[in-house]
Amino acid sequence: MEGYIFEAAFWCQECTTEIKLDLEPIAEDDRDSSVWPQGPYDMAREESDSPDHCDRCQKFLENPLTSDGEAYVKEALLTQDIPEWGEFYSYLWESKPSSDELPEGSLGQYYS
């Protein structure tokens, strides 16, 4: 998936297109992400300490994680239902957690 950087935030392709239309009369691409969206960047190469989402629409940008990011996602999914994280980062669990380790409606739904 591709993402853009604008005003210190990540943006998806669709929202970046809208932003560029809004900015076109007043800005030019001068390689400054505070003035004009920069990218596209291959989010599969943009390792982060947490899952990245578009700043405008909150679309999950499917980025890889650092070891701190992996620990963060594992902890978050034990207590929260975030389907796109559970599906995309399912590789973090080598085996299915036991049902007594999982609260109802959490990570367990991603295992069959």
N, C-alpha and C positions, 0 to 999 in steps of 0.2 A: 504494500500500500504506500502511496505517496503522501507526503505531508509538507507543509510550508511553515516558515517561521515569520511572524509579524508581531511587532510590539511585545516582544518577550514571551510569546505564546505559540503553541502549535495550532495549525489550522488544516482542515481537510481540503481536498480539491474543490468541492462544491462551494464552500464558504469563501475560499480564497478568490474564486471567480467573482463572487458577489462583491467582495471587498475591492477588488481591482476595478470593477465598474464604478463603484462609489468614489474611488480615488483618482480615476483617470484624468479628470479635468484639472486636478491640483497637484499631482505628483508624477514623477518619473522614476523608473527603476534605476536608482543610483547605488545599488549594492548595500543599502542601509536598511536593515530590517525594522527600524523604527519609523521608516518613511514608506516603504514598499514591501509587500510579501516576498520573501526569498525562498527559492526552491524551484522545482520540487526536489525533495530529499527522499531517498528510499528508506522508509521507516524501519524496514527489516535490518538496516545497518545502524540504527540509532538506539543503542543500548541506554537504558535509563534505570533510575532507582524506583520507578513506579510506572504503571501503565499510563500511556499518554492518550489524551482525548482532545478533540477539536475544542478550542476555547469558546466557539460560538454555539455549535449544535451538540457538542459532547459525544460525537461519533468516536468510537474506540479506534485508535490508529495502529493497533497490532504491532507494537514494538517489542524487541527483545529486552530482557532485564539483566541488570547486574546481579550479583549474589545478594546484595541488600534488597534489591527489587523483588527477587524470588522469595526471600523471607517475608517481605511485606505482603505479597500476594497470597502466600500460603496462610499467613495469619488472618488476613482479611476474609478469605474464602471460608474459613472455619466458622465465622460468625455472621457473614453477610451473603446474600444471594445476588451475585453479579454474574449473570450467565455468560456474557462475552469473555470475561476473564477466565471463568472456569473452563470454557471450551478451548480458548486459545492457549492457555497455560497448563493444560492437562498433563503435559510432560513432566511437571514438577512432582508428580506422585508416581513412584515406581510401582506401588501396589495400592489397591483399594483400601482406604481407611475403614476401620471397623465402624459399625453403625453407632456404637456408644461414644465414639469420638466426635460425631457430627451432630450439631443441632438440627432440628427439623427445618427443611427448606434450604439447607446449605449445600455444600460441595457434593454431598452424596448423590445428588441427581445426575451428576456427570459420569457416573460409573454404571455399567450395565452388568 
